[in-house]
Amino acid sequence: MVEALYDAVGREVDLFDLICHLAFDQPPLTRKERANNVKKRNYFTKYGEQAKKVLEALLDKYADEGIENIESMEVLKVKPLTDYGSPVEIIKEFGSRDKYLEAVKDLENELYKSA
């Protein structure tokens, strides 16, 4: 049933927008629109340069593939994230594994924050 709804609304939206559209008649934003909204809010300024690049890459991955992929630590083992170092090196840019996971959670909150 969800597949039929995606066909009607478009595959570029995620489940959150599909539900909001159906339940509350909200216009569905595409993942790319959500990602661009985060970029416009200058959310990344609180991070160091390398950490900012990692978060921007995660944001681009969200726009292309959806939220599930950025939540997994496995994402640190694929392009373009591997361009920024090994998973251990990337996590060190955030200070610790917990701080990296916190940054990802903050990124998710920014994605679903209303404009």
Jmol script that loads the backbone (N, CA, C; Angstrom):
load data "model"
ATOM      1  N   MET A   1       0.820  -1.193   0.000  1.00  0.00           N
ATOM      2  CA  MET A   1       0.000   0.000   0.000  1.00  0.00           C
ATOM      3  C   MET A   1       0.868   1.262   0.000  1.00  0.00           C
ATOM      4  N   VAL A   2       1.949   1.236   0.767  1.00  0.00           N
ATOM      5  CA  VAL A   2       2.843   2.396   0.811  1.00  0.00           C
ATOM      6  C   VAL A   2       3.439   2.649  -0.567  1.00  0.00           C
ATOM      7  N   GLU A   3       3.764   1.572  -1.280  1.00  0.00           N
ATOM      8  CA  GLU A   3       4.340   1.716  -2.621  1.00  0.00           C
ATOM      9  C   GLU A   3       3.381   2.470  -3.550  1.00  0.00           C
ATOM     10  N   ALA A   4       2.102   2.180  -3.462  1.00  0.00           N
ATOM     11  CA  ALA A   4       1.113   2.875  -4.285  1.00  0.00           C
ATOM     12  C   ALA A   4       1.055   4.358  -3.933  1.00  0.00           C
ATOM     13  N   LEU A   5       1.202   4.671  -2.644  1.00  0.00           N
ATOM     14  CA  LEU A   5       1.204   6.071  -2.214  1.00  0.00           C
ATOM     15  C   LEU A   5       2.439   6.799  -2.736  1.00  0.00           C
ATOM     16  N   TYR A   6       3.592   6.128  -2.659  1.00  0.00           N
ATOM     17  CA  TYR A   6       4.806   6.724  -3.219  1.00  0.00           C
ATOM     18  C   TYR A   6       4.636   6.985  -4.711  1.00  0.00           C
ATOM     19  N   ASP A   7       4.007   6.060  -5.419  1.00  0.00           N
ATOM     20  CA  ASP A   7       3.781   6.251  -6.851  1.00  0.00           C
ATOM     21  C   ASP A   7       2.903   7.464  -7.106  1.00  0.00           C
ATOM     22  N   ALA A   8       1.941   7.705  -6.219  1.00  0.00           N
ATOM     23  CA  ALA A   8       1.030   8.839  -6.391  1.00  0.00           C
ATOM     24  C   ALA A   8       1.708  10.170  -6.038  1.00  0.00           C
ATOM     25  N   VAL A   9       2.530  10.169  -5.017  1.00  0.00           N
ATOM     26  CA  VAL A   9       3.138  11.416  -4.532  1.00  0.00           C
ATOM     27  C   VAL A   9       4.519  11.645  -5.146  1.00  0.00           C
ATOM     28  N   GLY A  10       5.291  10.602  -5.278  1.00  0.00           N
ATOM     29  CA  GLY A  10       6.635  10.715  -5.829  1.00  0.00           C
ATOM     30  C   GLY A  10       7.629   9.979  -4.959  1.00  0.00           C
ATOM     31  N   ARG A  11       8.608   9.397  -5.563  1.00  0.00           N
ATOM     32  CA  ARG A  11       9.606   8.594  -4.858  1.00  0.00           C
ATOM     33  C   ARG A  11      10.667   9.446  -4.175  1.00  0.00           C
ATOM     34  N   GLU A  12      10.709  10.713  -4.444  1.00  0.00           N
ATOM     35  CA  GLU A  12      11.746  11.572  -3.888  1.00  0.00           C
ATOM     36  C   GLU A  12      11.414  12.094  -2.490  1.00  0.00           C
ATOM     37  N   VAL A  13      10.285  11.701  -1.953  1.00  0.00           N
ATOM     38  CA  VAL A  13       9.925  12.101  -0.590  1.00  0.00           C
ATOM     39  C   VAL A  13      10.186  10.915   0.326  1.00  0.00           C
ATOM     40  N   ASP A  14      10.403  11.201   1.607  1.00  0.00           N
ATOM     41  CA  ASP A  14      10.565  10.068   2.512  1.00  0.00           C
ATOM     42  C   ASP A  14       9.244   9.801   3.229  1.00  0.00           C
ATOM     43  N   LEU A  15       9.228   8.746   4.005  1.00  0.00           N
ATOM     44  CA  LEU A  15       7.990   8.301   4.642  1.00  0.00           C
ATOM     45  C   LEU A  15       7.379   9.378   5.534  1.00  0.00           C
ATOM     46  N   PHE A  16       8.212  10.143   6.224  1.00  0.00           N
ATOM     47  CA  PHE A  16       7.735  11.230   7.080  1.00  0.00           C
ATOM     48  C   PHE A  16       6.872  12.211   6.278  1.00  0.00           C
ATOM     49  N   ASP A  17       7.377  12.643   5.129  1.00  0.00           N
ATOM     50  CA  ASP A  17       6.619  13.593   4.305  1.00  0.00           C
ATOM     51  C   ASP A  17       5.379  12.969   3.706  1.00  0.00           C
ATOM     52  N   LEU A  18       5.465  11.707   3.370  1.00  0.00           N
ATOM     53  CA  LEU A  18       4.301  11.009   2.835  1.00  0.00           C
ATOM     54  C   LEU A  18       3.179  10.971   3.876  1.00  0.00           C
ATOM     55  N   ILE A  19       3.534  10.647   5.120  1.00  0.00           N
ATOM     56  CA  ILE A  19       2.542  10.599   6.199  1.00  0.00           C
ATOM     57  C   ILE A  19       1.971  11.984   6.484  1.00  0.00           C
ATOM     58  N   CYS A  20       2.839  12.998   6.562  1.00  0.00           N
ATOM     59  CA  CYS A  20       2.361  14.369   6.813  1.00  0.00           C
ATOM     60  C   CYS A  20       1.436  14.845   5.699  1.00  0.00           C
ATOM     61  N   HIS A  21       1.751  14.452   4.480  1.00  0.00           N
ATOM     62  CA  HIS A  21       0.914  14.838   3.347  1.00  0.00           C
ATOM     63  C   HIS A  21      -0.466  14.186   3.460  1.00  0.00           C
ATOM     64  N   LEU A  22      -0.491  12.919   3.787  1.00  0.00           N
ATOM     65  CA  LEU A  22      -1.765  12.206   3.872  1.00  0.00           C
ATOM     66  C   LEU A  22      -2.570  12.595   5.105  1.00  0.00           C
ATOM     67  N   ALA A  23      -1.906  12.694   6.246  1.00  0.00           N
ATOM     68  CA  ALA A  23      -2.621  12.934   7.498  1.00  0.00           C
ATOM     69  C   ALA A  23      -2.985  14.397   7.711  1.00  0.00           C
ATOM     70  N   PHE A  24      -2.102  15.302   7.297  1.00  0.00           N
ATOM     71  CA  PHE A  24      -2.295  16.716   7.623  1.00  0.00           C
ATOM     72  C   PHE A  24      -2.375  17.618   6.398  1.00  0.00           C
ATOM     73  N   ASP A  25      -2.416  17.017   5.214  1.00  0.00           N
ATOM     74  CA  ASP A  25      -2.510  17.757   3.956  1.00  0.00           C
ATOM     75  C   ASP A  25      -1.355  18.757   3.791  1.00  0.00           C
ATOM     76  N   GLN A  26      -0.193  18.395   4.344  1.00  0.00           N
ATOM     77  CA  GLN A  26       1.005  19.225   4.184  1.00  0.00           C
ATOM     78  C   GLN A  26       1.632  18.923   2.830  1.00  0.00           C
ATOM     79  N   PRO A  27       2.131  19.931   2.145  1.00  0.00           N
ATOM     80  CA  PRO A  27       2.814  19.635   0.878  1.00  0.00           C
ATOM     81  C   PRO A  27       4.087  18.831   1.174  1.00  0.00           C
ATOM     82  N   PRO A  28       4.273  17.727   0.474  1.00  0.00           N
ATOM     83  CA  PRO A  28       5.451  16.904   0.753  1.00  0.00           C
ATOM     84  C   PRO A  28       6.713  17.554   0.192  1.00  0.00           C
ATOM     85  N   LEU A  29       7.741  17.614   1.014  1.00  0.00           N
ATOM     86  CA  LEU A  29       9.040  18.100   0.557  1.00  0.00           C
ATOM     87  C   LEU A  29       9.854  16.904   0.084  1.00  0.00           C
ATOM     88  N   THR A  30      10.620  17.111  -0.951  1.00  0.00           N
ATOM     89  CA  THR A  30      11.520  16.040  -1.377  1.00  0.00           C
ATOM     90  C   THR A  30      12.697  15.992  -0.408  1.00  0.00           C
ATOM     91  N   ARG A  31      13.411  14.890  -0.427  1.00  0.00           N
ATOM     92  CA  ARG A  31      14.604  14.785   0.418  1.00  0.00           C
ATOM     93  C   ARG A  31      15.608  15.870   0.042  1.00  0.00           C
ATOM     94  N   LYS A  32      15.709  16.176  -1.219  1.00  0.00           N
ATOM     95  CA  LYS A  32      16.636  17.217  -1.670  1.00  0.00           C
ATOM     96  C   LYS A  32      16.225  18.585  -1.118  1.00  0.00           C
ATOM     97  N   GLU A  33      14.921  18.875  -1.114  1.00  0.00           N
ATOM     98  CA  GLU A  33      14.444  20.141  -0.549  1.00  0.00           C
ATOM     99  C   GLU A  33      14.743  20.219   0.944  1.00  0.00           C
ATOM    100  N   ARG A  34      14.542  19.126   1.663  1.00  0.00           N
ATOM    101  CA  ARG A  34      14.858  19.104   3.098  1.00  0.00           C
ATOM    102  C   ARG A  34      16.352  19.343   3.321  1.00  0.00           C
ATOM    103  N   ALA A  35      17.183  18.678   2.526  1.00  0.00           N
ATOM    104  CA  ALA A  35      18.636  18.847   2.656  1.00  0.00           C
ATOM    105  C   ALA A  35      19.036  20.289   2.369  1.00  0.00           C
ATOM    106  N   ASN A  36      18.465  20.885   1.343  1.00  0.00           N
ATOM    107  CA  ASN A  36      18.782  22.275   1.008  1.00  0.00           C
ATOM    108  C   ASN A  36      18.337  23.233   2.108  1.00  0.00           C
ATOM    109  N   ASN A  37      17.222  22.937   2.758  1.00  0.00           N
ATOM    110  CA  ASN A  37      16.773  23.779   3.874  1.00  0.00           C
ATOM    111  C   ASN A  37      17.788  23.773   5.015  1.00  0.00           C
ATOM    112  N   VAL A  38      18.368  22.618   5.291  1.00  0.00           N
ATOM    113  CA  VAL A  38      19.393  22.534   6.342  1.00  0.00           C
ATOM    114  C   VAL A  38      20.612  23.362   5.939  1.00  0.00           C
ATOM    115  N   LYS A  39      21.018  23.248   4.692  1.00  0.00           N
ATOM    116  CA  LYS A  39      22.185  24.008   4.218  1.00  0.00           C
ATOM    117  C   LYS A  39      21.946  25.509   4.326  1.00  0.00           C
ATOM    118  N   LYS A  40      20.745  25.953   4.042  1.00  0.00           N
ATOM    119  CA  LYS A  40      20.424  27.389   4.104  1.00  0.00           C
ATOM    120  C   LYS A  40      20.472  27.935   5.530  1.00  0.00           C
ATOM    121  N   ARG A  41      20.237  27.077   6.525  1.00  0.00           N
ATOM    122  CA  ARG A  41      20.220  27.535   7.917  1.00  0.00           C
ATOM    123  C   ARG A  41      21.614  27.602   8.541  1.00  0.00           C
ATOM    124  N   ASN A  42      22.657  27.325   7.776  1.00  0.00           N
ATOM    125  CA  ASN A  42      24.032  27.368   8.281  1.00  0.00           C
ATOM    126  C   ASN A  42      24.215  26.516   9.528  1.00  0.00           C
ATOM    127  N   TYR A  43      23.603  25.393   9.553  1.00  0.00           N
ATOM    128  CA  TYR A  43      23.662  24.471  10.679  1.00  0.00           C
ATOM    129  C   TYR A  43      25.092  23.996  10.970  1.00  0.00           C
ATOM    130  N   PHE A  44      25.917  23.886   9.939  1.00  0.00           N
ATOM    131  CA  PHE A  44      27.237  23.277  10.073  1.00  0.00           C
ATOM    132  C   PHE A  44      28.283  24.164  10.727  1.00  0.00           C
ATOM    133  N   THR A  45      27.987  25.416  10.965  1.00  0.00           N
ATOM    134  CA  THR A  45      29.003  26.343  11.468  1.00  0.00           C
ATOM    135  C   THR A  45      29.530  25.984  12.848  1.00  0.00           C
ATOM    136  N   LYS A  46      28.813  25.169  13.602  1.00  0.00           N
ATOM    137  CA  LYS A  46      29.270  24.820  14.948  1.00  0.00           C
ATOM    138  C   LYS A  46      30.293  23.683  14.953  1.00  0.00           C
ATOM    139  N   TYR A  47      30.630  23.164  13.790  1.00  0.00           N
ATOM    140  CA  TYR A  47      31.576  22.059  13.679  1.00  0.00           C
ATOM    141  C   TYR A  47      32.863  22.518  13.006  1.00  0.00           C
ATOM    142  N   GLY A  48      33.928  21.759  13.233  1.00  0.00           N
ATOM    143  CA  GLY A  48      35.195  22.002  12.561  1.00  0.00           C
ATOM    144  C   GLY A  48      35.072  21.721  11.072  1.00  0.00           C
ATOM    145  N   GLU A  49      36.061  22.150  10.321  1.00  0.00           N
ATOM    146  CA  GLU A  49      36.004  22.052   8.861  1.00  0.00           C
ATOM    147  C   GLU A  49      35.818  20.614   8.372  1.00  0.00           C
ATOM    148  N   GLN A  50      36.595  19.685   8.899  1.00  0.00           N
ATOM    149  CA  GLN A  50      36.502  18.294   8.443  1.00  0.00           C
ATOM    150  C   GLN A  50      35.173  17.668   8.864  1.00  0.00           C
ATOM    151  N   ALA A  51      34.749  17.908  10.091  1.00  0.00           N
ATOM    152  CA  ALA A  51      33.464  17.383  10.561  1.00  0.00           C
ATOM    153  C   ALA A  51      32.323  17.964   9.725  1.00  0.00           C
ATOM    154  N   LYS A  52      32.450  19.227   9.358  1.00  0.00           N
ATOM    155  CA  LYS A  52      31.429  19.869   8.527  1.00  0.00           C
ATOM    156  C   LYS A  52      31.332  19.173   7.169  1.00  0.00           C
ATOM    157  N   LYS A  53      32.454  18.814   6.586  1.00  0.00           N
ATOM    158  CA  LYS A  53      32.452  18.122   5.292  1.00  0.00           C
ATOM    159  C   LYS A  53      31.789  16.750   5.405  1.00  0.00           C
ATOM    160  N   VAL A  54      32.044  16.067   6.512  1.00  0.00           N
ATOM    161  CA  VAL A  54      31.425  14.756   6.742  1.00  0.00           C
ATOM    162  C   VAL A  54      29.908  14.907   6.841  1.00  0.00           C
ATOM    163  N   LEU A  55      29.446  15.886   7.602  1.00  0.00           N
ATOM    164  CA  LEU A  55      28.002  16.101   7.754  1.00  0.00           C
ATOM    165  C   LEU A  55      27.354  16.519   6.436  1.00  0.00           C
ATOM    166  N   GLU A  56      28.048  17.321   5.652  1.00  0.00           N
ATOM    167  CA  GLU A  56      27.520  17.697   4.336  1.00  0.00           C
ATOM    168  C   GLU A  56      27.401  16.475   3.436  1.00  0.00           C
ATOM    169  N   ALA A  57      28.381  15.573   3.504  1.00  0.00           N
ATOM    170  CA  ALA A  57      28.325  14.335   2.721  1.00  0.00           C
ATOM    171  C   ALA A  57      27.160  13.461   3.187  1.00  0.00           C
ATOM    172  N   LEU A  58      26.938  13.399   4.505  1.00  0.00           N
ATOM    173  CA  LEU A  58      25.797  12.648   5.027  1.00  0.00           C
ATOM    174  C   LEU A  58      24.479  13.265   4.565  1.00  0.00           C
ATOM    175  N   LEU A  59      24.433  14.575   4.517  1.00  0.00           N
ATOM    176  CA  LEU A  59      23.234  15.269   4.059  1.00  0.00           C
ATOM    177  C   LEU A  59      22.965  14.955   2.582  1.00  0.00           C
ATOM    178  N   ASP A  60      24.008  14.947   1.781  1.00  0.00           N
ATOM    179  CA  ASP A  60      23.856  14.589   0.366  1.00  0.00           C
ATOM    180  C   ASP A  60      23.409  13.133   0.221  1.00  0.00           C
ATOM    181  N   LYS A  61      23.943  12.264   1.075  1.00  0.00           N
ATOM    182  CA  LYS A  61      23.536  10.865   1.048  1.00  0.00           C
ATOM    183  C   LYS A  61      22.059  10.726   1.399  1.00  0.00           C
ATOM    184  N   TYR A  62      21.600  11.506   2.384  1.00  0.00           N
ATOM    185  CA  TYR A  62      20.181  11.513   2.730  1.00  0.00           C
ATOM    186  C   TYR A  62      19.352  11.930   1.519  1.00  0.00           C
ATOM    187  N   ALA A  63      19.760  12.999   0.841  1.00  0.00           N
ATOM    188  CA  ALA A  63      18.999  13.498  -0.313  1.00  0.00           C
ATOM    189  C   ALA A  63      18.897  12.440  -1.402  1.00  0.00           C
ATOM    190  N   ASP A  64      19.937  11.647  -1.574  1.00  0.00           N
ATOM    191  CA  ASP A  64      19.941  10.624  -2.622  1.00  0.00           C
ATOM    192  C   ASP A  64      19.267   9.325  -2.211  1.00  0.00           C
ATOM    193  N   GLU A  65      19.447   8.929  -0.935  1.00  0.00           N
ATOM    194  CA  GLU A  65      19.065   7.573  -0.556  1.00  0.00           C
ATOM    195  C   GLU A  65      18.081   7.461   0.597  1.00  0.00           C
ATOM    196  N   GLY A  66      17.937   8.497   1.416  1.00  0.00           N
ATOM    197  CA  GLY A  66      17.016   8.430   2.537  1.00  0.00           C
ATOM    198  C   GLY A  66      17.721   8.396   3.876  1.00  0.00           C
ATOM    199  N   ILE A  67      16.933   8.489   4.927  1.00  0.00           N
ATOM    200  CA  ILE A  67      17.440   8.648   6.291  1.00  0.00           C
ATOM    201  C   ILE A  67      18.124   7.387   6.817  1.00  0.00           C
ATOM    202  N   GLU A  68      17.666   6.219   6.399  1.00  0.00           N
ATOM    203  CA  GLU A  68      18.203   4.975   6.954  1.00  0.00           C
ATOM    204  C   GLU A  68      19.704   4.868   6.748  1.00  0.00           C
ATOM    205  N   ASN A  69      20.196   5.313   5.619  1.00  0.00           N
ATOM    206  CA  ASN A  69      21.609   5.153   5.305  1.00  0.00           C
ATOM    207  C   ASN A  69      22.519   6.011   6.167  1.00  0.00           C
ATOM    208  N   ILE A  70      22.066   7.175   6.595  1.00  0.00           N
ATOM    209  CA  ILE A  70      22.956   8.018   7.398  1.00  0.00           C
ATOM    210  C   ILE A  70      22.964   7.598   8.858  1.00  0.00           C
ATOM    211  N   GLU A  71      21.996   6.802   9.281  1.00  0.00           N
ATOM    212  CA  GLU A  71      21.926   6.358  10.669  1.00  0.00           C
ATOM    213  C   GLU A  71      22.883   5.216  10.972  1.00  0.00           C
ATOM    214  N   SER A  72      23.351   4.539   9.968  1.00  0.00           N
ATOM    215  CA  SER A  72      24.216   3.388  10.152  1.00  0.00           C
ATOM    216  C   SER A  72      25.688   3.819  10.189  1.00  0.00           C
ATOM    217  N   MET A  73      26.453   3.201  11.072  1.00  0.00           N
ATOM    218  CA  MET A  73      27.897   3.461  11.119  1.00  0.00           C
ATOM    219  C   MET A  73      28.569   2.945   9.847  1.00  0.00           C
ATOM    220  N   GLU A  74      27.916   2.020   9.150  1.00  0.00           N
ATOM    221  CA  GLU A  74      28.466   1.459   7.917  1.00  0.00           C
ATOM    222  C   GLU A  74      28.635   2.522   6.835  1.00  0.00           C
ATOM    223  N   VAL A  75      27.889   3.607   6.931  1.00  0.00           N
ATOM    224  CA  VAL A  75      27.979   4.668   5.934  1.00  0.00           C
ATOM    225  C   VAL A  75      29.382   5.264   5.898  1.00  0.00           C
ATOM    226  N   LEU A  76      30.110   5.148   6.998  1.00  0.00           N
ATOM    227  CA  LEU A  76      31.470   5.694   7.059  1.00  0.00           C
ATOM    228  C   LEU A  76      32.465   4.877   6.241  1.00  0.00           C
ATOM    229  N   LYS A  77      32.019   3.740   5.726  1.00  0.00           N
ATOM    230  CA  LYS A  77      32.895   2.847   4.960  1.00  0.00           C
ATOM    231  C   LYS A  77      32.665   2.942   3.462  1.00  0.00           C
ATOM    232  N   VAL A  78      31.828   3.884   3.020  1.00  0.00           N
ATOM    233  CA  VAL A  78      31.535   4.002   1.591  1.00  0.00           C
ATOM    234  C   VAL A  78      31.828   5.413   1.101  1.00  0.00           C
ATOM    235  N   LYS A  79      31.991   5.528  -0.211  1.00  0.00           N
ATOM    236  CA  LYS A  79      32.218   6.829  -0.837  1.00  0.00           C
ATOM    237  C   LYS A  79      30.984   7.684  -0.656  1.00  0.00           C
ATOM    238  N   PRO A  80      31.066   8.933  -0.518  1.00  0.00           N
ATOM    239  CA  PRO A  80      32.253   9.779  -0.476  1.00  0.00           C
ATOM    240  C   PRO A  80      32.857   9.912   0.920  1.00  0.00           C
ATOM    241  N   LEU A  81      32.267   9.260   1.931  1.00  0.00           N
ATOM    242  CA  LEU A  81      32.765   9.400   3.302  1.00  0.00           C
ATOM    243  C   LEU A  81      34.187   8.891   3.450  1.00  0.00           C
ATOM    244  N   THR A  82      34.562   7.866   2.701  1.00  0.00           N
ATOM    245  CA  THR A  82      35.914   7.334   2.801  1.00  0.00           C
ATOM    246  C   THR A  82      36.956   8.349   2.348  1.00  0.00           C
ATOM    247  N   ASP A  83      36.534   9.358   1.607  1.00  0.00           N
ATOM    248  CA  ASP A  83      37.460  10.428   1.195  1.00  0.00           C
ATOM    249  C   ASP A  83      37.948  11.237   2.388  1.00  0.00           C
ATOM    250  N   TYR A  84      37.226  11.173   3.507  1.00  0.00           N
ATOM    251  CA  TYR A  84      37.565  11.962   4.694  1.00  0.00           C
ATOM    252  C   TYR A  84      38.328  11.154   5.736  1.00  0.00           C
ATOM    253  N   GLY A  85      38.660   9.909   5.400  1.00  0.00           N
ATOM    254  CA  GLY A  85      39.431   9.075   6.305  1.00  0.00           C
ATOM    255  C   GLY A  85      38.700   7.792   6.646  1.00  0.00           C
ATOM    256  N   SER A  86      39.341   7.014   7.497  1.00  0.00           N
ATOM    257  CA  SER A  86      38.733   5.769   7.962  1.00  0.00           C
ATOM    258  C   SER A  86      37.612   6.116   8.945  1.00  0.00           C
ATOM    259  N   PRO A  87      36.748   5.160   9.258  1.00  0.00           N
ATOM    260  CA  PRO A  87      35.710   5.442  10.255  1.00  0.00           C
ATOM    261  C   PRO A  87      36.282   5.967  11.572  1.00  0.00           C
ATOM    262  N   VAL A  88      37.396   5.410  12.017  1.00  0.00           N
ATOM    263  CA  VAL A  88      38.017   5.863  13.272  1.00  0.00           C
ATOM    264  C   VAL A  88      38.486   7.311  13.143  1.00  0.00           C
ATOM    265  N   GLU A  89      39.107   7.651  12.014  1.00  0.00           N
ATOM    266  CA  GLU A  89      39.580   9.028  11.799  1.00  0.00           C
ATOM    267  C   GLU A  89      38.413  10.011  11.736  1.00  0.00           C
ATOM    268  N   ILE A  90      37.337   9.600  11.082  1.00  0.00           N
ATOM    269  CA  ILE A  90      36.159  10.468  10.982  1.00  0.00           C
ATOM    270  C   ILE A  90      35.564  10.710  12.367  1.00  0.00           C
ATOM    271  N   ILE A  91      35.419   9.663  13.133  1.00  0.00           N
ATOM    272  CA  ILE A  91      34.850   9.788  14.479  1.00  0.00           C
ATOM    273  C   ILE A  91      35.717  10.688  15.351  1.00  0.00           C
ATOM    274  N   LYS A  92      37.033  10.611  15.201  1.00  0.00           N
ATOM    275  CA  LYS A  92      37.938  11.472  15.973  1.00  0.00           C
ATOM    276  C   LYS A  92      37.702  12.948  15.677  1.00  0.00           C
ATOM    277  N   GLU A  93      37.263  13.262  14.465  1.00  0.00           N
ATOM    278  CA  GLU A  93      36.965  14.656  14.104  1.00  0.00           C
ATOM    279  C   GLU A  93      35.826  15.225  14.952  1.00  0.00           C
ATOM    280  N   PHE A  94      34.987  14.349  15.464  1.00  0.00           N
ATOM    281  CA  PHE A  94      33.867  14.772  16.301  1.00  0.00           C
ATOM    282  C   PHE A  94      34.201  14.682  17.791  1.00  0.00           C
ATOM    283  N   GLY A  95      35.308  14.061  18.109  1.00  0.00           N
ATOM    284  CA  GLY A  95      35.738  13.939  19.499  1.00  0.00           C
ATOM    285  C   GLY A  95      35.572  12.548  20.068  1.00  0.00           C
ATOM    286  N   SER A  96      34.483  11.889  19.726  1.00  0.00           N
ATOM    287  CA  SER A  96      34.213  10.529  20.202  1.00  0.00           C
ATOM    288  C   SER A  96      33.072   9.937  19.381  1.00  0.00           C
ATOM    289  N   ARG A  97      32.872   8.634  19.557  1.00  0.00           N
ATOM    290  CA  ARG A  97      31.770   7.959  18.864  1.00  0.00           C
ATOM    291  C   ARG A  97      30.432   8.550  19.306  1.00  0.00           C
ATOM    292  N   ASP A  98      30.297   8.788  20.605  1.00  0.00           N
ATOM    293  CA  ASP A  98      29.056   9.354  21.120  1.00  0.00           C
ATOM    294  C   ASP A  98      28.782  10.737  20.540  1.00  0.00           C
ATOM    295  N   LYS A  99      29.815  11.555  20.405  1.00  0.00           N
ATOM    296  CA  LYS A  99      29.630  12.894  19.838  1.00  0.00           C
ATOM    297  C   LYS A  99      29.309  12.820  18.346  1.00  0.00           C
ATOM    298  N   TYR A 100      29.887  11.839  17.652  1.00  0.00           N
ATOM    299  CA  TYR A 100      29.531  11.635  16.245  1.00  0.00           C
ATOM    300  C   TYR A 100      28.058  11.270  16.137  1.00  0.00           C
ATOM    301  N   LEU A 101      27.615  10.299  16.943  1.00  0.00           N
ATOM    302  CA  LEU A 101      26.210   9.873  16.913  1.00  0.00           C
ATOM    303  C   LEU A 101      25.276  11.014  17.299  1.00  0.00           C
ATOM    304  N   GLU A 102      25.707  11.836  18.227  1.00  0.00           N
ATOM    305  CA  GLU A 102      24.928  13.016  18.615  1.00  0.00           C
ATOM    306  C   GLU A 102      24.822  13.997  17.445  1.00  0.00           C
ATOM    307  N   ALA A 103      25.915  14.169  16.703  1.00  0.00           N
ATOM    308  CA  ALA A 103      25.899  15.066  15.538  1.00  0.00           C
ATOM    309  C   ALA A 103      24.958  14.541  14.463  1.00  0.00           C
ATOM    310  N   VAL A 104      24.926  13.234  14.267  1.00  0.00           N
ATOM    311  CA  VAL A 104      24.007  12.640  13.283  1.00  0.00           C
ATOM    312  C   VAL A 104      22.571  12.842  13.739  1.00  0.00           C
ATOM    313  N   LYS A 105      22.308  12.649  15.020  1.00  0.00           N
ATOM    314  CA  LYS A 105      20.958  12.856  15.556  1.00  0.00           C
ATOM    315  C   LYS A 105      20.546  14.322  15.398  1.00  0.00           C
ATOM    316  N   ASP A 106      21.475  15.244  15.668  1.00  0.00           N
ATOM    317  CA  ASP A 106      21.194  16.674  15.464  1.00  0.00           C
ATOM    318  C   ASP A 106      20.896  16.973  14.002  1.00  0.00           C
ATOM    319  N   LEU A 107      21.637  16.320  13.104  1.00  0.00           N
ATOM    320  CA  LEU A 107      21.400  16.509  11.674  1.00  0.00           C
ATOM    321  C   LEU A 107      20.000  16.036  11.310  1.00  0.00           C
ATOM    322  N   GLU A 108      19.594  14.901  11.843  1.00  0.00           N
ATOM    323  CA  GLU A 108      18.243  14.409  11.588  1.00  0.00           C
ATOM    324  C   GLU A 108      17.188  15.384  12.113  1.00  0.00           C
ATOM    325  N   ASN A 109      17.422  15.926  13.302  1.00  0.00           N
ATOM    326  CA  ASN A 109      16.490  16.908  13.850  1.00  0.00           C
ATOM    327  C   ASN A 109      16.402  18.134  12.958  1.00  0.00           C
ATOM    328  N   GLU A 110      17.527  18.561  12.425  1.00  0.00           N
ATOM    329  CA  GLU A 110      17.529  19.707  11.513  1.00  0.00           C
ATOM    330  C   GLU A 110      16.759  19.389  10.233  1.00  0.00           C
ATOM    331  N   LEU A 111      16.893  18.175   9.751  1.00  0.00           N
ATOM    332  CA  LEU A 111      16.179  17.790   8.528  1.00  0.00           C
ATOM    333  C   LEU A 111      14.671  17.887   8.683  1.00  0.00           C
ATOM    334  N   TYR A 112      14.175  17.529   9.861  1.00  0.00           N
ATOM    335  CA  TYR A 112      12.730  17.489  10.059  1.00  0.00           C
ATOM    336  C   TYR A 112      12.193  18.695  10.830  1.00  0.00           C
ATOM    337  N   LYS A 113      13.061  19.648  11.067  1.00  0.00           N
ATOM    338  CA  LYS A 113      12.618  20.899  11.708  1.00  0.00           C
ATOM    339  C   LYS A 113      11.771  21.675  10.701  1.00  0.00           C
ATOM    340  N   SER A 114      10.693  22.261  11.194  1.00  0.00           N
ATOM    341  CA  SER A 114       9.877  23.061  10.273  1.00  0.00           C
ATOM    342  C   SER A 114      10.586  24.364   9.979  1.00  0.00           C
ATOM    343  N   ALA A 115      10.433  24.813   8.772  1.00  0.00           N
ATOM    344  CA  ALA A 115      11.147  26.003   8.293  1.00  0.00           C
ATOM    345  C   ALA A 115      10.661  27.244   8.992  1.00  0.00           C
TER     346      ALA A 115
END
end "model"
wireframe off; spacefill off
backbone 0.3
color backbone group
